[in-house]
Amino acid sequence: MARWEPNARGRLEDAALDLFVERGFDRTTIAEIAQRAGLTERTFFRHFADKREVLFGGSALLRDLLTGAVAECSPGTAPLEAVATALERAGALLQERRSYSCRRQAAIEANEELRERELVKLASLADALATALRARGVGPAEASVAAETGIAMFRTAYVAWIAADDTADLPACIRDSFATLRVLAVPAHKTP
């Protein structure tokens, strides 16, 4: 085997996701992932601490993207609008990796431990968004409500995007989710 393999991380991700979907997360070993990718276990551990990191290793990048987008919003942007803007930006990044996202979601949905880890990740992202909003001068309660609401809207949009065909656009799904929220927030007109 060559000392240096091009795109080792991507090959390991692809191999792991294929195996997770085919055989299940728990029944897939790191040795099998490395073998499927045509690499060594040592190479795997150069890129990932464990096999869960194949699915959750991008959390810090996503957190940084979200908090940076909130910080870049113009002064006076409403907290929920800042969160929506940040989530759309994250959606654009995920859109570029639709195949990976779909396979990742299938692996997570098939495993209770991974579903729990995904919820923890989303809660962590909500906390990061709330912190970014507080840094903009938003009160603690308002920041938490905006961040938690935003993550709920993102989850709704993400599920719709994964279930849709390959032409679906995640940022558009996120905008639709927030549009639904706005409709729900308007009182219904009562007829006399």
Secondary structure as GFF3:
##gff-version 3
##sequence-region A 1 192
A	DSSP	alpha_helix	8	23	.	.	.	ID=ss1
A	DSSP	alpha_helix	30	37	.	.	.	ID=ss2
A	DSSP	alpha_helix	41	47	.	.	.	ID=ss3
A	DSSP	alpha_helix	52	56	.	.	.	ID=ss4
A	DSSP	alpha_helix	59	72	.	.	.	ID=ss5
A	DSSP	alpha_helix	79	95	.	.	.	ID=ss6
A	DSSP	alpha_helix	98	109	.	.	.	ID=ss7
A	DSSP	alpha_helix	112	135	.	.	.	ID=ss8
A	DSSP	alpha_helix	140	163	.	.	.	ID=ss9
A	DSSP	alpha_helix	170	185	.	.	.	ID=ss10
###
